[in-house]
Amino acid sequence: MPPSVSSIQTITEIPPCGISHEKEGLDKAGTEPIQFPEGGTAAWCMVIGCALVQFCGFGYTTSFGVYQDFYTLHYLTNESTSAISWIGGTNAFLTTGCGLVAGALFDRGYFYHLLIGGSLLQSFTLFMLSLTQPGQYYQIFLVQGVGLGIAQGLLYVPTMAVVSHYFHQRRTLAMSLAAAGSSLGSVIHPIMLNYLFNRSVGFANGVRISAAFVSALLVSACLLIRTRLEPPKNPANYLSIGKAIIYDVPYCIMCAGLLLFFIGVYYPLFYLQLDSVQHRNSETFSFYSLVLLNGGSLIGRLSTGFIAPYVGVPRLLIISTAVCGILILGMIGLNRVPTVVVIGTIYGYFAGVCIALLAPLMALLTSDISELGARMGIAMAILGFGSLVAGPIAGALLTSQYKWWQPSLFSGLIALAGCSLLILMQLALTRRRCSTDSEKQEP
């Protein structure tokens, strides 16, 4: 059974499964045990604050399908779907890719600088987006693709890594709840944006209202989040960590597998709404297709923290990525409302599970908690390349004739290829566990 919220866990044993060669929960020198509250007012307020940041950050990024549809049909009609996808792809890439810098700064104690600076930049860029003009692709690309992506990238890794300051035994649950904020955001933002753009005040004023809403939530997050542990006296050296990672086989396979998976996983997020519209489903239903997908994602992220302790983080991730790949292939047959509902909802659930497991998996593969920010940053930078090219590749395969089977086939197969590598990662973990157990048994 999980520990009570009020208990304090003192971590003094080597984690099972041979995942760590050092004592997790000890300081850098390995001499003083670190105590984790595993709950309490400050801890859960911090989780709520991190969830708000994810709501405004990754939750906004995964709502780009609304912008993709609106830009394609109304605002950037002179641009191809592939060109428009570069806006969302660049935004997603920088959201995760900037983690390389943000993680290093987090490890050096600059958490509040990242939190406040990223929040201010996100608010500024959203208000600037409302000033862009129809047909001006470069304006939107620079503001939404580059500026907003950098802002969200400064916030993403630090607000996930800081959860480890308060939790160890319940870390997966806490990280899953924090990550659920992005799923909730990807439900609320599409409803708000579709209504504002198409039925209410138009694009410019709609973006301004959205920007004000996001700004208010980010201010609340800044007031709720507090760090607990002091930064390490000797911050993690990225060069030395990078050299060590080369010999960390499970970690390397994980990065390669998730990179391939990310190339496939963004296709439904960017194109489900447009797919539904082009198959002549009602406009009202199509506007809510992303809500169905992201609603399923919310349930998936919330349930992950309760399922993972029994199934195991790696195994649950493998199952979820396999289901996502199969469902993306199923989008070849997507046409009428029932198919959109079934595929969108189930896909959203398992995609949510996958996203919620990213941070716990990286924490699981990190032997020294002082290196968590660096290792998360490196992994997210690698995964960012998948999100960068996913939308444009799918748009190029789609063509102006809307050949939907082509991007569905490509995205589904490459997602399943990523799943295959994650199976190899699990095998490597098992092999390392057996090797460690053998060493323990030797006299």
C-alpha positions in Angstrom: 0.0 0.0 0.0 1.2 3.5 -0.7 2.3 5.5 2.3 0.0 8.0 4.0 0.1 11.6 2.9 1.5 12.8 6.2 4.3 10.2 6.5 7.9 11.1 5.9 10.0 8.7 3.9 13.7 8.2 4.6 15.2 6.6 1.6 18.3 4.6 2.5 18.1 1.5 0.4 19.1 0.8 -3.2 16.0 0.7 -5.4 15.0 -2.7 -6.6 15.3 -4.0 -10.1 18.9 -3.0 -10.4 17.9 0.3 -11.9 20.3 2.3 -9.8 23.9 1.6 -8.9 23.9 4.3 -6.2 21.6 5.0 -3.2 18.8 7.0 -4.5 17.6 9.5 -1.8 21.2 10.2 -0.7 23.0 13.5 -1.3 25.7 13.8 -3.9 28.3 12.6 -1.5 26.1 9.7 -0.4 26.5 10.4 3.3 23.2 12.0 4.4 19.8 10.6 3.7 17.3 13.0 2.1 13.8 13.0 3.6 10.8 13.3 1.3 7.5 14.6 2.9 5.4 12.5 0.4 2.6 15.0 0.9 1.4 17.9 3.0 0.0 21.3 2.1 3.2 22.7 0.5 3.7 19.5 -1.5 0.2 19.4 -3.0 0.1 23.1 -3.6 3.3 22.7 -5.6 1.7 19.8 -7.6 -1.3 22.1 -8.3 1.0 24.9 -9.4 2.9 22.6 -11.7 -0.3 21.3 -13.1 -1.3 24.9 -13.9 1.9 25.5 -15.7 1.4 22.3 -17.7 -2.2 23.4 -18.4 -0.9 26.6 -20.0 2.2 25.1 -21.6 2.0 21.6 -23.1 -1.8 21.8 -22.9 -1.7 24.8 -25.2 0.8 23.1 -27.5 -1.4 20.0 -27.9 -4.3 22.2 -28.8 -2.6 23.3 -32.0 -5.1 21.3 -34.0 -7.5 24.2 -33.6 -5.0 26.6 -35.0 -4.1 24.1 -37.8 -7.7 23.9 -38.9 -8.3 27.7 -38.6 -5.1 28.6 -40.4 -5.7 26.1 -43.2 -9.3 27.1 -43.9 -9.3 30.8 -43.0 -6.2 32.6 -41.9 -3.3 31.3 -44.0 -5.1 29.9 -47.0 -2.1 30.6 -49.3 0.0 28.1 -47.3 0.1 24.3 -47.5 -0.9 22.1 -44.5 2.8 21.0 -44.2 4.0 24.6 -44.0 1.4 25.4 -41.3 2.4 22.3 -39.4 5.9 23.8 -39.0 4.4 26.4 -36.7 3.0 23.7 -34.3 6.0 21.5 -34.8 8.5 24.2 -34.0 6.5 25.1 -30.9 6.4 21.5 -29.7 10.1 21.1 -30.4 11.1 24.1 -28.4 8.8 23.2 -25.6 10.7 20.0 -25.1 14.0 20.9 -26.7 14.7 23.9 -24.5 14.7 21.5 -21.6 18.4 21.0 -22.3 19.0 24.6 -21.2 16.2 24.7 -18.6 17.3 21.5 -17.0 20.9 22.8 -16.5 19.6 26.1 -15.0 17.3 24.2 -12.7 20.2 22.1 -11.4 22.1 25.3 -10.7 19.3 26.8 -8.6 17.6 29.1 -11.1 14.2 27.6 -10.8 12.4 30.8 -9.9 14.1 32.7 -12.7 12.8 30.1 -15.2 9.3 30.1 -13.7 8.8 33.8 -13.7 10.7 34.6 -16.9 9.0 31.8 -18.8 5.6 32.9 -17.5 6.2 36.5 -18.6 7.4 35.5 -22.0 4.4 33.2 -22.6 2.0 35.9 -21.7 3.8 38.4 -23.9 4.0 36.2 -27.0 0.3 35.2 -26.8 -0.7 38.9 -26.7 1.6 39.5 -29.7 0.0 36.6 -31.6 -3.3 38.6 -31.5 -1.6 41.4 -33.4 -0.5 39.2 -36.4 -2.2 39.7 -39.7 -4.0 37.2 -42.0 -1.7 35.7 -44.6 1.5 36.8 -42.8 3.0 33.4 -42.2 6.4 34.7 -40.9 4.7 36.7 -38.2 2.8 33.8 -36.8 5.7 31.4 -37.1 8.1 33.7 -35.2 5.5 34.5 -32.4 3.7 31.2 -32.0 6.3 28.8 -33.3 9.5 30.3 -31.9 8.6 32.8 -29.1 5.8 30.8 -27.5 7.8 27.6 -27.8 10.8 29.0 -26.0 8.6 30.3 -23.2 6.9 27.0 -22.7 10.3 25.2 -22.9 11.7 27.3 -20.0 8.8 26.0 -17.9 8.2 22.4 -18.9 11.2 20.5 -17.5 11.7 22.5 -14.3 8.1 22.2 -13.2 8.2 18.5 -13.7 11.6 18.0 -12.0 10.7 20.0 -9.0 8.1 17.4 -8.0 11.0 15.2 -7.0 11.8 17.6 -4.2 8.8 16.5 -2.3 8.1 12.9 -3.4 9.9 9.6 -3.8 7.6 6.7 -3.0 4.7 8.5 -4.5 6.7 10.3 -7.2 4.9 8.6 -10.1 1.5 9.6 -8.7 2.6 13.2 -8.1 4.2 13.5 -11.5 1.1 12.0 -13.2 -1.2 14.5 -11.4 1.1 17.4 -12.5 1.2 16.1 -16.0 -2.6 15.8 -16.0 -2.7 19.6 -16.1 -1.7 19.6 -19.8 -4.5 17.2 -20.6 -7.0 19.4 -18.9 -5.6 22.3 -20.8 -5.9 20.5 -24.0 -9.6 20.0 -23.3 -10.4 23.5 -22.2 -8.3 25.4 -24.7 -9.9 23.8 -27.9 -13.4 24.5 -26.6 -12.5 28.1 -25.8 -10.5 28.8 -29.0 -13.0 27.2 -31.4 -15.8 29.2 -29.8 -13.9 32.5 -29.8 -12.5 32.1 -33.3 -15.6 30.8 -35.1 -18.7 32.0 -33.2 -17.8 34.9 -31.0 -15.2 37.6 -31.2 -12.9 36.5 -34.0 -9.2 35.6 -34.1 -7.5 38.7 -32.7 -9.8 39.3 -29.7 -10.1 35.5 -29.1 -6.4 35.2 -28.7 -6.3 38.2 -26.4 -9.0 36.6 -24.2 -7.0 33.3 -24.2 -3.8 35.2 -23.3 -5.5 36.9 -20.4 -6.8 33.5 -19.1 -3.4 31.9 -19.4 -1.7 34.9 -17.7 -4.0 34.6 -14.7 -3.3 30.9 -14.3 0.5 31.4 -14.6 0.4 34.1 -11.9 -1.4 31.6 -9.6 1.2 29.0 -10.4 4.1 31.3 -9.5 2.4 31.9 -6.1 1.9 28.1 -5.4 5.2 26.5 -6.4 8.1 26.5 -4.0 11.3 24.5 -4.1 12.4 22.5 -1.1 15.9 21.1 -1.7 19.0 23.2 -2.0 20.7 23.0 -5.4 23.8 20.7 -5.4 27.1 22.4 -4.5 28.6 20.8 -7.6 25.9 21.0 -10.3 25.7 18.2 -12.8 28.2 18.6 -15.7 26.4 18.0 -18.9 29.6 16.9 -20.7 30.3 14.2 -18.1 26.7 13.2 -17.9 26.6 12.9 -21.7 29.6 10.7 -21.7 28.0 8.5 -19.0 24.7 8.3 -20.9 26.5 6.8 -23.9 27.1 3.7 -21.7 23.6 3.7 -20.2 22.1 1.3 -22.6 18.5 1.4 -21.3 18.5 5.2 -21.3 19.8 5.4 -24.9 17.3 2.9 -26.1 14.5 4.8 -24.4 15.5 8.0 -26.1 15.6 6.3 -29.5 12.3 4.6 -29.0 10.5 7.7 -27.7 11.9 9.8 -30.6 10.3 7.5 -33.1 7.1 7.3 -31.1 6.9 11.1 -30.9 7.1 11.3 -34.7 3.9 9.3 -34.9 2.0 10.5 -31.9 1.5 14.1 -33.0 -0.4 13.2 -36.1 -3.8 12.8 -34.5 -3.2 15.9 -32.3 -2.5 18.1 -35.3 -4.9 16.6 -37.8 -7.9 14.9 -36.2 -10.1 18.0 -36.3 -9.2 18.8 -39.9 -9.7 15.1 -40.8 -13.2 15.2 -39.4 -14.1 18.4 -41.2 -12.8 17.1 -44.6 -14.9 13.9 -44.2 -17.9 16.2 -44.0 -18.9 15.6 -40.4 -20.7 18.5 -38.9 -18.6 21.6 -38.1 -19.9 21.6 -34.5 -18.9 18.0 -33.9 -15.5 18.4 -35.6 -14.7 21.3 -33.3 -15.2 19.0 -30.4 -13.2 16.1 -31.8 -10.0 17.3 -30.2 -11.9 17.7 -26.9 -12.9 14.0 -27.1 -9.2 13.1 -27.7 -7.9 15.3 -25.0 -10.6 14.3 -22.6 -9.5 10.7 -22.9 -5.9 11.9 -22.4 -6.9 13.6 -19.2 -8.4 10.3 -17.8 -5.3 8.5 -19.0 -2.9 10.8 -17.2 -5.0 10.8 -14.0 -5.2 7.0 -13.9 -1.5 6.4 -14.7 -0.4 7.1 -11.1 -2.7 4.4 -9.8 -2.0 1.7 -12.4 1.8 2.1 -12.8 2.7 0.8 -9.3 1.0 -2.5 -10.1 2.0 -2.9 -13.8 5.4 -1.1 -13.7 6.3 2.1 -15.5 8.2 0.5 -18.4 5.6 -2.2 -19.1 2.7 0.2 -19.0 4.5 2.5 -21.4 5.1 -0.4 -23.8 1.4 -1.4 -23.7 0.3 2.2 -24.3 2.6 2.9 -27.2 1.6 -0.3 -28.9 -2.1 0.6 -28.6 -1.4 4.2 -29.9 0.4 2.9 -32.9 -2.5 0.5 -33.8 -5.1 3.2 -33.4 -3.1 5.6 -35.6 -3.2 2.9 -38.3 -6.9 2.7 -37.6 -7.3 6.3 -38.7 -7.0 5.1 -42.3 -10.7 4.1 -41.9 -11.8 7.2 -40.1 -14.8 8.8 -41.7 -18.0 9.2 -39.9 -18.9 10.4 -36.3 -18.7 7.0 -34.6 -15.2 6.3 -35.9 -14.0 9.7 -34.8 -15.5 9.2 -31.3 -14.1 5.7 -30.8 -10.6 6.3 -32.2 -10.2 9.8 -30.7 -11.3 8.8 -27.2 -9.3 5.5 -26.9 -6.3 7.0 -28.6 -6.4 10.0 -26.3 -6.5 7.8 -23.2 -3.4 5.8 -24.1 -1.6 8.8 -25.4 -2.2 10.5 -22.1 -0.8 7.5 -20.3 2.3 7.7 -22.5 2.9 11.4 -21.8 2.3 10.9 -18.0 4.9 8.2 -17.9 7.8 10.2 -19.5 9.0 12.0 -16.4 8.6 8.9 -14.0 10.5 6.8 -16.5 13.3 9.3 -16.7 13.4 9.5 -12.9 13.5 5.7 -12.8 16.5 5.6 -15.0 18.3 8.3 -13.0 20.6 7.0 -10.3 21.5 10.4 -8.8 18.6 12.7 -8.2 20.9 15.8 -8.5 21.3 14.9 -12.2 17.5 14.5 -12.8 17.1 17.9 -14.4 20.1 17.4 -16.7 19.0 13.9 -17.8 15.4 15.0 -18.4 16.7 18.0 -20.3 18.9 15.8 -22.6 16.1 13.4 -23.2 13.5 16.1 -23.9 15.8 17.8 -26.4 16.2 14.5 -28.3 12.4 13.9 -28.2 11.8 17.4 -29.4 13.2 16.5 -32.9 10.3 14.0 -33.2 7.7 16.7 -32.4 9.5 19.1 -34.8 9.2 16.9 -37.9 6.0 15.0 -37.1 3.4 17.6 -38.3 5.3 18.7 -41.5 6.0 15.1 -42.6 2.3 14.2 -42.1 1.3 17.3 -43.9 3.6 16.5 -46.9 2.2 13.0 -47.0 -1.3 14.3 -46.8 -0.9 16.5 -49.9 -3.4 19.1 -51.2 -5.6 16.2 -52.3 -6.0 15.1 -48.7 -4.8 11.5 -49.1 -5.5 10.6 -45.4 -4.2 7.0 -45.6 -0.6 8.0 -46.3 0.1 10.0 -43.1 -1.9 7.5 -41.0 0.2 4.5 -42.3 3.5 6.3 -41.9 2.7 7.6 -38.4 1.3 4.3 -37.2 4.2 2.2 -38.3 6.8 4.6 -36.9 5.0 4.7 -33.6 5.1 0.9 -33.5 8.8 0.9 -34.3 9.3 3.1 -31.3 7.3 0.6 -29.2 9.6 -2.2 -30.4 12.7 -0.2 -29.1 11.0 0.3 -25.7 10.6 -3.5 -25.5 14.4 -3.7 -26.0 14.8 -1.1 -23.2 12.8 -3.4 -20.9 14.9 -6.4 -21.8 18.1 -4.3 -21.1 16.7 -3.3 -17.7 15.9 -6.9 -16.8 19.4 -8.0 -17.8 21.0 -5.2 -15.7 18.8 -6.3 -12.7 19.9 -9.9 -13.1 23.6 -8.8 -13.3 23.2 -6.6 -10.2 21.5 -9.4 -8.2 24.3 -11.8 -9.1 26.9 -9.3 -7.8 25.0 -9.0 -4.5 25.0 -12.7 -4.0 28.7 -13.1 -4.5 30.7 -13.4 -1.2 
